[in-house]
């Protein structure tokens, strides 16, 4: 009896492990449900010595385990997708930032920018008197 129980437990765990390996494949979902449902029904039937209630309960338990595995795999997949998406957005922003910095460095190279002094005379605009000053005109070549 004890060896038979160990064999049944081993077979059930083996079916659950195989179904768990395919839990990420959406095309395998009906097969996983059927396999774990059948394994649960077999285990329930064997442990209860043929009770139909236990057989049905074992089948339902197997399907619930299969659906739980699929739910866990999908949740993990969604988390990984969101994490990758956020990382991609972050990398794009960094790339734009460094591109902008590079453009600024290229603009400020010596020899490509000259400043020309422009003398502004004293002037009166709308009743305000501006003193003579010197402003610099930036010329990029």
C-alpha positions in Angstrom: 0.0 0.0 0.0 2.8 2.4 0.9 4.7 1.7 -2.3 1.6 2.2 -4.3 0.9 5.6 -2.7 4.5 6.6 -3.4 4.2 5.6 -7.0 0.9 7.5 -7.4 2.4 10.5 -5.8 5.5 10.3 -8.1 3.3 10.0 -11.2 1.1 12.9 -10.2 4.1 15.1 -9.5 5.7 14.1 -12.8 2.5 15.1 -14.6 2.4 18.4 -12.8 6.0 19.1 -13.6 5.5 18.4 -17.3 2.4 20.5 -17.4 4.3 23.3 -15.5 7.0 23.3 -18.2 4.3 24.0 -20.8 2.5 26.6 -18.7 4.0 29.5 -20.7 2.7 28.2 -24.0 -0.9 29.4 -24.6 -1.5 26.6 -27.2 -0.8 24.0 -24.5 -3.3 25.3 -22.1 -6.1 22.9 -23.0 -3.6 20.0 -23.0 -2.3 21.1 -19.6 -5.8 21.3 -18.2 -6.7 17.9 -19.5 -3.5 16.3 -18.3 -3.6 17.7 -14.8 -7.4 17.0 -14.6 -6.8 13.4 -15.6 -3.9 13.1 -13.2 -6.0 14.5 -10.4 -8.9 12.2 -11.2 -6.6 9.2 -11.3 -5.1 10.2 -8.0 -8.5 10.9 -6.4 -9.9 7.6 -7.7 -6.9 5.6 -6.5 -6.7 7.1 -3.0 -10.5 6.8 -2.4 -10.7 3.3 -3.9 -13.1 4.2 -6.6 -15.3 6.9 -5.0 -16.9 9.0 -7.8 -17.0 12.1 -5.7 -13.3 11.9 -4.9 -12.6 11.2 -8.6 -14.5 14.4 -9.7 -12.9 16.4 -6.9 -9.4 15.2 -8.0 -10.1 16.2 -11.6 -11.4 19.6 -10.5 -8.3 20.1 -8.3 -6.0 19.1 -11.2 -7.7 21.7 -13.5 -7.4 24.3 -10.8 -3.7 23.6 -10.3 -3.2 23.9 -14.1 -5.1 27.2 -14.2 -3.1 28.5 -11.3 0.2 27.6 -13.1 -1.0 29.5 -16.2 -2.0 32.5 -14.1 1.4 32.6 -12.4 3.2 32.3 -15.7 1.2 35.1 -17.3 1.6 37.4 -14.3 5.4 36.8 -14.4 5.4 37.5 -18.2 3.5 40.7 -17.8 5.9 41.9 -15.1 8.9 41.2 -17.3 7.3 43.0 -20.2 6.5 46.1 -18.2 10.0 46.1 -16.7 11.6 45.8 -20.2 9.3 48.5 -21.6 10.3 50.9 -18.8 14.0 50.2 -19.3 13.6 50.9 -23.0 11.9 54.2 -22.4 14.7 55.1 -19.9 17.4 54.2 -22.4 15.7 56.3 -25.1 15.6 59.3 -22.9 19.3 58.9 -22.0 20.2 58.5 -25.7 18.4 61.8 -26.5 20.1 63.5 -23.6 23.6 62.4 -24.7 22.9 63.3 -28.3 21.9 66.8 -27.2 25.1 67.1 -25.1 27.1 66.0 -28.1 25.5 68.6 -30.3 26.3 71.3 -27.7 29.9 70.3 -27.6 30.2 70.4 -31.4 28.7 73.9 -31.4 31.1 75.3 -28.9 34.3 74.2 -30.7 37.0 76.8 -30.8 37.2 78.6 -34.1 33.6 78.0 -35.1 32.2 80.7 -32.8 33.2 84.4 -33.0 31.9 87.3 -31.0 31.8 90.7 -32.6 31.4 93.8 -30.4 28.6 96.2 -31.4 28.6 99.7 -29.9 25.1 100.9 -29.0 24.7 104.7 -28.7 22.7 106.5 -26.1 19.0 106.3 -27.1 15.6 107.2 -25.8 12.8 104.7 -26.3 9.3 105.4 -24.9 10.6 108.0 -22.5 13.4 105.7 -21.1 17.0 106.8 -21.7 19.4 103.9 -22.4 23.1 104.6 -21.7 25.7 103.8 -24.4 26.9 100.2 -24.1 28.7 97.4 -25.9 26.9 94.2 -26.8 28.4 91.1 -28.5 27.0 89.5 -31.5 27.6 85.7 -31.7 28.6 84.5 -35.1 28.8 80.7 -35.8 30.6 79.5 -39.0 
